[in-house]
Amino acid sequence: WDRSADSWSGVTCKDGLVVGLDLSDESISGGIDGSSSLFKLEFLRSLNLAFNNFNYMAILLSLANLSRLENLNLSNAWFTRQIPAELSRLRKLRTLDLTYLYSLKLEKSSLRSLIGDLGELRELYLDMVNVSAEGSEWCDALSSSVPKLEVLSMSYCSFSGPIDASLMSLANLSVIRLRSNNLSTTVPSFLANFSSLKMLHLGDCGLQGEFPQKVFQVQTLQNLYLSSNELLKVFLLDFLEDSSLETLVMYGTNISGRILDSIGNLRKLLFSMKNLSVLTYLDLFDNSLTGSIPPFGASRNLTEIDLSYNALTGLITSVGREDLLNLELLYLRYNSLEGDIPPTLFTLPRLERISLSRNRFNGQLIIHPNASLDQSIRLDLESNQLQGSIPPSIFKLQQLQYLSLSYNNFSGSMNIDTLQGLGNINYLDLSYNSLSINAMAPTSAAASSFPKFYLLKLSSCQLRTVPQFLANQSNLEILDLSNNNIRGEIPRWIGTLEQLDVLNLSHNHLSGTILDCVIMTSHKVLNLRNNQLSGDIPRNILPTCNLKTLDISENLLQGQIPLSLANCTMLEVVNIGDNQIDGTFPCHFKAMSSLCILILRSNKLNVHMKLQIIDLSSNNFSGTIPTSLLASWEAMKVNADFNYLYFKPMWGSLYQDRVIVTFKGQQLELVKILTIFTSIDFSGNRLDGPIPDTLGNLHALYFLNLSHNSISGSIPPVLGNPHQLESLDLSQNYLSRTIPTQLTNLHFLSFLNLSNNQLVGSIPTSGQFLTFSKSSFDGNLGLCGLQLNKNCSITTNMTKEAGDDGDNDDSEKKWFYLGIPLGFVVGFW
């Protein structure tokens, strides 16, 4: 080759010798042989094989032959297994990067055996390498082996704390990145002694105690990440005038009242940011910050501000072009901010995302006349108290992509044609205001002139028809037109919207039948609740059905539940309640292994799933309660993770399932159905026979309603086993004998109704029974006790309770009356 050439693409030469080889991101795949000519380049100083695919092969021992290597980068190259200790023979290494490889381990060859002879090392990157060592071990290995180290990056390495003081000997450290290790320790104050420190990343490390305030005073510190350390207390001081801080990320830490004690108030904290002239990224998301938001002074380099999920109050002071020239993202959602939204906010030249949702902003929304019409904007003002009309100028923002104004007090009327001005919008939510949108007027332009939506929510906008332009919305994934005055039949063209995942037409006045194509389209959520739909449920449902939620309750549907509905094997929520469905219980639903909630209430039905809520109330079921059916409900036997049921489309907007349950004697709509909430409602049928002991095995049961049946026998003592039970209604039956004392073990029971049975004996006077009133026991002539103001010692015509010693002295009465104000009730709401 031309010995005069210094380099080629990826190849660096010196004096005719190859000294550098950069093959990163060259789509190299497959393995590499130990006899490869690569390992004969004895003068090689730099080797970069990053971002290739070496097909899970082990790191070759032959690399140790390249004794002159100073820089070795194997990151993201799909090497696996153990890191060979032979790499320690590369004693001239200054940079070693083994990050983000596949299951790479250092278990047999310890960290010390790898770096023990690498005394010249300046940069060490071992992110995601399984080090599995304790604090004293890995800290001592570093401090005694690599004294010249400047960059330490060991995130996701599965090592533990504490951060040992031996690390202090690495005086040249400028980058310390230990993210997502289980340190579970306090942050040592000696970190403030690293005079060259530029980056400190200790996010998600289980840190505890107080963060050393002196670290904020390190003049060279540019990037500080402390996020997701819930037990870490941070007290912010005023920043130095010559501070170099550019990025401050502390969401999910414990920044709370004591911060304000230490600095006076939040205003002082943020005013001190006038000294942070180079700050570019501020993230204090999800803390307990209070106070107001003052101007940011000279922080003109800020590009992102996220103070969401705090307790901030007051106004947003005037914002002008001279303040935040480079701001691109402003997140202040989930606070208690109020007043007007400054119109000048829309004049910031680079601002692209504004999220002020879940605050208390009021007054009118005003778009400044100098607002940029050609910059891309995402605007979220959901759940405030904004009023007046929506400014017409907002519909002239051609580059507006995302607009959410739902749950405010906007008023006035508008034609659906107005939406044509939003040329590039794909997310629009105007729901739950006092708007009136006219979609019946003839459109002034073709349907193709409307924006291409992927989400459109116009709930509670006084619509009287389904807008016709939607027939051409081939990209539409979420459509919510619920709570309007829409009449007539469901348009057939809705069945042609093949991308539609969520269709919500509930709470309207739709009539006619449910079209086969509406169910067979690739919906995930179909909600037609509370309309006037009639006829049968479609019977020709194909095995390609992808439904996860089906709510067709509160209509006029008739006939039987079709067998083909079992083809929707992904269904989690089925609500067919409050119709005129007849026939037998749909046993074919057992094919739906994902089914969590089944509501069949108020129909004309007679008679191994993951059922979580089952409501068969107000039907015509007769016979005994089948024990085999109860035994198959696994979700009611063990506690689930604390979460709630929802469907999340690709674009991230949640659809939350809703059902109505009769809970604690009242009908309640569950907007967020928690996965831990379990419920059985068999009330209002013709069930007879005893209460099965199998119910005692449902340890995760929260709610049981067997009222208004013909159930007889005694209350089984095993009903005291479901310790989570909060509501128990056995009223209006033929239950006899005594109330078992085991029910006093239900420490969370806050609603009890045993009225109108044939129970006898004394009412228990301990546990939650101290909190129940006379109405819980009325209509049982043989019952006695303080709750009924009926002394058991003088009660006649009754059978004495087994084990009752007749002890009803004054001390028992005193404890009962004392328990009434002191007894606590733990309810689900």
C-alpha positions, 0 to 999 in steps of 0.5 A: 500500500501507499506507505505515505498515506496516514489513514483510510476509512476506519484504518489509521497508519503510522510509518507504514504500520497499522496502529488504529482499526475502527470497525464499529457499526460495520454490520459485521456478523458471525464469529471471529477466529483466534487465528485471524490476521487481526491478532497479528497486527502487533503494532495496533494501539486502538481497536474498535469493534463496537456495534456489530454482532458477534453472535454471542461468542466469548471474548477471544483470548487472542486479544491479549496478544495485542500488547501495544493496545491503548484503546479497546472498545467491544461495546454493544457487539454481542459478546457473552460469557466470562471476561477473560482474565488474560485481558489484564496483560494489556498493560498499556490500555488507557480505555477499556469499554465492555459495555452493553454486552450480552450476559457478560460476567465477572464472577470467576475472574474478579474485578481485581484480576481484570484490572489489577495490572492496568495501571495506565487505565484512564477510562473504564466502561463496564456497564451491564457487566455482572460484577457481583461484588460488595462495596469494600471489594470493588472500591478497593480493587479500583483504588489499588489498581487504576490510580490514574482513572478519570472515567468510571462507568459501572451502571447495572453491574449488580454490585452492592454498597457502601461506597468505600473511602478507598475510592478517594485515592482516585483523585483524577476522577471526572466521571462517576456513573454507578446508576442502577446498582443496589448500593442501599447506603448513604452518599459519602461526603468525600465525593465533594473532594473530587476537584475535577468531577464533571458528572455524578450519576447515582440514579436508582441506587437505593440511596438513603440519608441526606445527600451531602450539600457540599457536592452542589458546591463542586465548581466543575460539576456539570451533570448531577443525576440522583433520580429514583432514590425515594429514601434520599433526602436532598437539601438544596443550597444556593448555587455558586455564582460560577457554577458549571451545572448544566443538568440537574435530574432529581425526580423521585427523591425526597425533596420536601419541607426541610429543603424550604427550611434550609433555603427559606422557600422555593423562590430562593432556590429558583432565584439562585438559578440566576447564577446557573447561566450554563444550566441546560436541563432541570428535572425535579419531577415527582418530589414534594416541592412547595412554593411558587415559580419565579423567573429563571433569571439568566438561565437562558441556556435551559432547554428542558424544565420538568417540575411536574408532580410536586405541590407548587402554587402561585402564578407563572410570572411573565415570560418573554423572549428575553428569558428562556431563549432556548427552552424546548420543553416545559413540564409543570403538570400535576401541581396547584398552579393558578391564575392566567397562562402567560400569552407570551409563553407561546412566543418563545422561539424554540418551545415545542412541548408545553404541559400544564395539565392538572393545575388550577389555571383559570381565566381565558386562554389567550394566544399571543399575536406574535406566536410562531405559526410555523413551529411544531408544538404539543400543548397539554392544558387538560384538567384546569379551570380555563373558561371562555371560548377557545381562541380561534387563533389556536386553530391557525397553528398549522404545525400544532401536533397535539392539543388537549383542552379536556376537563376545563370550562371552555364554552361556546359553539363551533362547526366541525369544519374549524378543525381543518385549520389544524393541518398537522395535528394528530391528537385532539381532545376537547372533551368535558367542557361546555362546548357545542360542536355542530357536525350536522352542518354541510362541510365546506370542504372535502373530508380529505382536507381534515387532518389525519388523526390517530386520536380524537376525543370529543366526549360531552361536546353536544354532538348530534351525529357522528362526523362524516369526515371520520369515514376517511380517517384511515390512521385513526386508533382512538375515537371517543364520542361518548356522552353526546346526543348522537342518534340514529344507527351506528354508521357502517363505515366505522367497520372499515377503520382498520387501525381503530383500537378504541371505539367509545360511543357510550352514553348516547341515543344510538338505536338499531342493531350492533353490526357484525363488522363493528365487532369483527374490526380489529378493535381492542376496546368497544364501548357501546354502553347506555344507548338504545341498541336492540336485537341480538349480539352479533353471532358471526364473530371470527377467531381473529377477534382481538377484543380486550374490553367489550361493554354493551351494557344498559341497552335493549339487547335480546336473545342469547349470548352467542357461542362465537363470542368465545372466539375473543380469547383475549377478552379481559372485561365483558359487561352485558349487564342491564339488557334483556338477555335470556338463556343459560349462563355462558359456560363457553366463557371458560375458553377466555383464559384472560377474563377478569371481569364478567358483568351479567346483572339485570338480565333474564339468565338462568342456570378455570377462569381468572375472574376478578369481578363477577356480577350475576345479580338480579337474574333468575338463577336458581339452585345452590351456589356451585362449589366447583365454580367458586374453586376455579376463581384463582384471582380471588385466592391470592393477592395481585399486584397493585395496579389497575386494568387499562388498555394502552395503545401504541401511542400511549393514551390510556383507555381505563375500563369502567364498571358499576358495582353495588359496593357497601350498599351503594352503586359505585362506578369504578373508573380505575379497576384495581387488579387487587379489587375482587368482588362476587355479587349473586344478589337478587336471584333465587339461590337456595341451600347453604353458603358453601365453605369454598368461599373461605378459600377466597383469601383475596376477596374484598366484596361478597353480596349474597343478599335477596336470595333463599339461602338457608343454614348457618353462616359458615365460620370459614367466612372469617378467613378472607381477611381482606373482606371489606363488604359482606351482605347476607341480608334477606335470606333464611340464615339461622343459628348464631353469628360465628365469632370468627367474623370478628377476624375481618379487621377491614370489614367496613360494611355488614348487613345480616338483616332480615334472616333468622339468626339467634344469640348474642351479637359479637362485641369485638373487632369491627362489630363495634362499629356497626349500627342497628340496621346491620342486624334488624329483622332477626327476632332471636338476636340480642346485644348492645347494637340492638339495645336488647339485653341477652339475659332477659331475651326469651324464646331463643336458643342460647349461643354455644359458649356464651357465658352470659357475661354482659356486665357493665365493663362490656358495655363500657368497652362497646361504647368506647369502641364506637368512637375509637373503632376504625373503618378501613374502606376501599374508598 
